[in-house]
Amino acid sequence: MKKAAAKTAATPRKLRIGVAGVGVGAAEILPTMRMLDTIDLVAAADVNPRILEVFRQRYGGTTYSSVKELCADPDVEAVWIATPNRFHAEHAIMAAEHGKHVVVEKPMAITLREAEAMIEASIKHKVKLICGHTQSFLPPVQTMRQILRSGRLGRLCAMHVWAYSDWMLRPRSADELDITQGGGVPFRQAPHQVDTLRLLGGGMVRSVRGTIGQWFPGRPIPGYYSAFMEFEDGTPATLMHNGYGYFVGSELVPWGHQNHHFTVPERIEVRRQLLAGTSDQDQAKDQLRIGGSDERVSAQVQAAPKPWVPNDLGMLIMSCERGDVRQSAHGIYVHDDRGTEDVPLVGSANPVAGRRAELDELYDAVVRDKPVAHSGPWGMATLEVCLAIMQSAAERREILLSHQVPAPEPG
Ligand SMILES: NC(=O)c1ccc[n+]([C@@H]2O[C@H](COP(=O)([O-])OP(=O)(O)OC[C@H]3O[C@@H](n4cnc5c(N)ncnc54)[C@H](O)[C@@H]3O)[C@@H](O)[C@H]2O)c1
């Protein structure tokens, strides 16, 4: 009798999640949802019937052809929104109106007005709003933050993050090729770098001077940005992403060949086909989603994590008064007067550590009523910086920011 009571107390209650938009982004989190004993993946919505069929077979649960029906499902407590960027606000507000907690993929929205409306809806309907997934959740960035906060290297003095990726060469749907719908590298990749820099730098960015670039005729959207941002306390940071894939950052590390989307000849062929207009992008993108012939991520929850490569987030270097900090293959290098130390990652013993952080944040917020770190105002502040890079590029001037919030204290 006593034993049974002890078991009940130790067994966590499961949070019932439904996924809105089961595309490439959602596929990255589905295996983690299935593995965690705190999460019950109960439903999904998508407009693509092929995907719903694969979802039913692989994960079970109820499927819907609209997000509205998913939100109306009384069995769903929280909705993970991974529909295209132009729907983030509409779907997050819809979920909140149905009393569902929300995790929304980056970018939170495509305008500040939308972000504000999402925050208002979450307050009005008393639901949690979490702005995921950016790389700032991941163990390397969390470990860098811990090193910084330990004080061993003194004050943060400067940060630089530079990425060379093949983002522009991967299959893209029509919405991803339209900047007015939140397409292109500044909308899709800047949130990772901006969120990371803000988390490490304390959150409060004073101003941004940015530029964007579009120079490959095979893709009608910006594939490049670079920016200088200054924090309120004067700390400088530079960020850059070049998604054209002539050179990719993984080539900078000896083990980089293990983590390429494409080989060099494949990248040359993709560019040729894009210029000739001979590749069916919708079809190619669909093959990346669950059950498709090029699906990569769902099968990738491996016991041994792959070594880090400087691709999508890029090479991030944090300079402090008494040392520099950057990523190593499986940890974080601290370069200081004692030499170079390879510090293990926070939570590295856990095989699903990589993508569980926001699910843990959601669970703790809903079930344990803990404060949300990646909150609506936090996500809106990150979006403000991304939009300021684009505004600065258009107006060729420094943009002062007004929606910044401080980085949350670690839980
Ligand atoms: N955090 C990350 O690292 C990461 C990675 C990839 C994508 N994402 C994000 O995920 C989102 C989707 O990007 P993606 O690459 O997965 O694109 P995708 O096109 O593969 O996924 C979107 C899915 O939503 C479905 N959909 C479209 N309109 C819908 C609607 N009205 N109702 C229901 N379903 C609808 C599509 O059929 C598709 O399956 C974007 O916000 C993107 O930024 C995040």
The ligand as an SDF file (V2000), in Angstrom:
LIG
                    3D

 44 48  0  0  0  0  0  0  0  0999 V2000
   13.7810   25.9340  -34.5230 N   0  0  0  0  0  0  0  0  0  0  0  0
   14.3040   25.3580  -35.5630 C   0  0  0  0  0  0  0  0  0  0  0  0
   15.4610   25.0030  -35.5470 O   0  0  0  0  0  0  0  0  0  0  0  0
   13.4420   25.1770  -36.7850 C   0  0  0  0  0  0  0  0  0  0  0  0
   13.8270   24.3490  -37.8220 C   0  0  0  0  0  0  0  0  0  0  0  0
   12.9890   24.2550  -38.9350 C   0  0  0  0  0  0  0  0  0  0  0  0
   11.8160   24.9790  -38.9650 C   0  0  0  0  0  0  0  0  0  0  0  0
   11.4680   25.7700  -37.9370 N   0  0  0  0  0  0  0  0  0  0  0  0
   10.2410   26.5690  -37.9390 C   0  0  0  0  0  0  0  0  0  0  0  0
    9.1140   25.7280  -38.1880 O   0  0  0  0  0  0  0  0  0  0  0  0
    8.1620   26.4470  -38.9440 C   0  0  0  0  0  0  0  0  0  0  0  0
    7.8330   25.6560  -40.1780 C   0  0  0  0  0  0  0  0  0  0  0  0
    9.0070   25.5270  -40.9750 O   0  0  0  0  0  0  0  0  0  0  0  0
    9.3240   24.1420  -41.7080 P   0  0  0  0  0  0  0  0  0  0  0  0
   10.6560   24.2430  -42.3140 O   0  0  0  0  0  0  0  0  0  0  0  0
    9.0180   23.0130  -40.7940 O   0  0  0  0  0  0  0  0  0  0  0  0
    8.2560   24.2020  -42.8750 O   0  0  0  0  0  0  0  0  0  0  0  0
    7.3160   23.0580  -43.3870 P   0  0  0  0  0  0  0  0  0  0  0  0
    6.6260   23.6220  -44.5740 O   0  0  0  0  0  0  0  0  0  0  0  0
    8.0520   21.7730  -43.5410 O   0  0  0  0  0  0  0  0  0  0  0  0
    6.2890   22.8670  -42.1850 O   0  0  0  0  0  0  0  0  0  0  0  0
    5.0980   23.5530  -42.0570 C   0  0  0  0  0  0  0  0  0  0  0  0
    3.9710   22.5250  -41.9540 C   0  0  0  0  0  0  0  0  0  0  0  0
    2.7640   23.2430  -41.7050 O   0  0  0  0  0  0  0  0  0  0  0  0
    1.7600   22.7500  -42.5680 C   0  0  0  0  0  0  0  0  0  0  0  0
    0.8060   23.8370  -42.7870 N   0  0  0  0  0  0  0  0  0  0  0  0
    0.8730   24.8720  -43.6500 C   0  0  0  0  0  0  0  0  0  0  0  0
   -0.1880   25.6670  -43.5040 N   0  0  0  0  0  0  0  0  0  0  0  0
   -0.9580   25.1240  -42.5360 C   0  0  0  0  0  0  0  0  0  0  0  0
   -2.1920   25.4980  -41.9410 C   0  0  0  0  0  0  0  0  0  0  0  0
   -2.8360   26.6150  -42.2880 N   0  0  0  0  0  0  0  0  0  0  0  0
   -2.6830   24.6980  -40.9800 N   0  0  0  0  0  0  0  0  0  0  0  0
   -2.0390   23.5610  -40.6050 C   0  0  0  0  0  0  0  0  0  0  0  0
   -0.8580   23.1680  -41.1210 N   0  0  0  0  0  0  0  0  0  0  0  0
   -0.3400   23.9480  -42.0750 C   0  0  0  0  0  0  0  0  0  0  0  0
    2.4820   22.3200  -43.8190 C   0  0  0  0  0  0  0  0  0  0  0  0
    1.7580   21.3510  -44.5480 O   0  0  0  0  0  0  0  0  0  0  0  0
    3.7810   21.7600  -43.2490 C   0  0  0  0  0  0  0  0  0  0  0  0
    3.6910   20.3750  -42.9720 O   0  0  0  0  0  0  0  0  0  0  0  0
    8.7610   27.8190  -39.2370 C   0  0  0  0  0  0  0  0  0  0  0  0
    8.2750   28.7210  -38.3080 O   0  0  0  0  0  0  0  0  0  0  0  0
   10.2460   27.6200  -39.0250 C   0  0  0  0  0  0  0  0  0  0  0  0
   10.9040   28.7950  -38.6190 O   0  0  0  0  0  0  0  0  0  0  0  0
   12.2530   25.8630  -36.8460 C   0  0  0  0  0  0  0  0  0  0  0  0
  1  2  1  0
  2  3  2  0
  2  4  1  0
  4  5  1  0
  4 44  2  0
  5  6  2  0
  6  7  1  0
  7  8  2  0
  8  9  1  0
  8 44  1  0
  9 10  1  0
  9 42  1  0
 10 11  1  0
 11 12  1  0
 11 40  1  0
 12 13  1  0
 13 14  1  0
 14 15  2  0
 14 16  1  0
 14 17  1  0
 17 18  1  0
 18 19  2  0
 18 20  1  0
 18 21  1  0
 21 22  1  0
 22 23  1  0
 23 24  1  0
 23 38  1  0
 24 25  1  0
 25 26  1  0
 25 36  1  0
 26 27  1  0
 26 35  1  0
 27 28  2  0
 28 29  1  0
 29 30  1  0
 29 35  2  0
 30 31  1  0
 30 32  2  0
 32 33  1  0
 33 34  2  0
 34 35  1  0
 36 37  1  0
 36 38  1  0
 38 39  1  0
 40 41  1  0
 40 42  1  0
 42 43  1  0
M  CHG  2   8   1  16  -1
M  END
$$$$
